[in-house]
Amino acid sequence: MQIKKLAWTNHSQSKMRFYGLSQGRIKRVIHSPERIEEGIAPGTIAFMQAVKTRKHPYEIWVMVTEGKKEHRVISAWRYPGRTKPGDPLPEAILREMQKIE
């Protein structure tokens, strides 16, 4: 996913402060995710990157909506432990994202 411009919601900024995540870290998760899934909210995409620490493994999740000119970061959070893979992104959306890059 090419990052043209990111817009940050107040909710995402407050969650980033709460979980101790920086804008650079969120951009890194979006640029090189380990997993891309459909978001919980309609019309959203969720990006996940695992942090592999031995004692306390966790995942960083970012939920994004795509606009014509910008990508809006809806929420970001840190999930303790590991999650099972959910529904992957449909092929049509993956092809569309690859065209943008």
JOVEN-V735936 format. One record per residue. RES is the residue in one small letter. D_FIRST is the distance of its C-alpha to the first C-alpha in Angstrom with 2 decimals. Layout:
BEGIN
res:RES d_first:D_FIRST
res:RES d_first:D_FIRST
END
This chain:
BEGIN
res:m d_first:0.00
res:q d_first:3.77
res:i d_first:6.30
res:k d_first:9.15
res:k d_first:11.38
res:l d_first:11.76
res:a d_first:14.90
res:w d_first:16.76
res:t d_first:19.34
res:n d_first:22.68
res:h d_first:22.28
res:s d_first:19.14
res:q d_first:20.99
res:s d_first:24.09
res:k d_first:22.40
res:m d_first:20.86
res:r d_first:24.42
res:f d_first:25.96
res:y d_first:23.92
res:g d_first:23.88
res:l d_first:20.14
res:s d_first:19.08
res:q d_first:16.28
res:g d_first:15.34
res:r d_first:15.33
res:i d_first:13.07
res:k d_first:10.49
res:r d_first:11.02
res:v d_first:10.64
res:i d_first:7.20
res:h d_first:6.23
res:s d_first:8.55
res:p d_first:9.71
res:e d_first:12.80
res:r d_first:12.56
res:i d_first:10.58
res:e d_first:13.24
res:e d_first:14.46
res:g d_first:15.55
res:i d_first:19.27
res:a d_first:19.41
res:p d_first:19.07
res:g d_first:15.92
res:t d_first:13.77
res:i d_first:11.10
res:a d_first:12.09
res:f d_first:10.47
res:m d_first:13.29
res:q d_first:14.39
res:a d_first:18.10
res:v d_first:20.49
res:k d_first:23.24
res:t d_first:26.43
res:r d_first:29.64
res:k d_first:31.45
res:h d_first:28.84
res:p d_first:25.56
res:y d_first:22.98
res:e d_first:19.39
res:i d_first:17.09
res:w d_first:15.36
res:v d_first:13.14
res:m d_first:13.27
res:v d_first:11.12
res:t d_first:11.98
res:e d_first:10.19
res:g d_first:12.59
res:k d_first:13.32
res:k d_first:13.20
res:e d_first:11.66
res:h d_first:9.93
res:r d_first:12.93
res:v d_first:13.29
res:i d_first:16.13
res:s d_first:17.26
res:a d_first:16.99
res:w d_first:19.60
res:r d_first:21.09
res:y d_first:22.49
res:p d_first:25.51
res:g d_first:25.80
res:r d_first:23.71
res:t d_first:22.53
res:k d_first:22.80
res:p d_first:19.78
res:g d_first:19.66
res:d d_first:18.52
res:p d_first:15.38
res:l d_first:12.96
res:p d_first:14.80
res:e d_first:14.30
res:a d_first:14.06
res:i d_first:10.97
res:l d_first:9.29
res:r d_first:10.70
res:e d_first:9.64
res:m d_first:5.86
res:q d_first:7.02
res:k d_first:9.23
res:i d_first:7.10
res:e d_first:6.03
END
